[in-house]
């Protein structure tokens, strides 16, 4: 039944060594992948980027909240309109 009289030649040792290394590499890879899969934190839902408001609208909101007075509002609004910045919609 034993054709080599229980002896292993060089190729048998080589094949067994490579097989053992490949087996351990496979087991470690599976363990790492399972660990990473089960320890993954859930990603937050994707949200759209907030819509940027125009500078004129932001200035009007500050005026409405009372952060700036009417004089400062009109002065800043005139600057925005003179530069053309307030006309840009994002």
Secondary structure, DSSP 8 states (H G I E B T S, - for coil): --TTTT---HHHHHHHHHHHHHHHHHHHHHHHHHHHHHT---------------HHHHHHHHHHHTSS-HHHHHHHHHHHHHHTGGG---
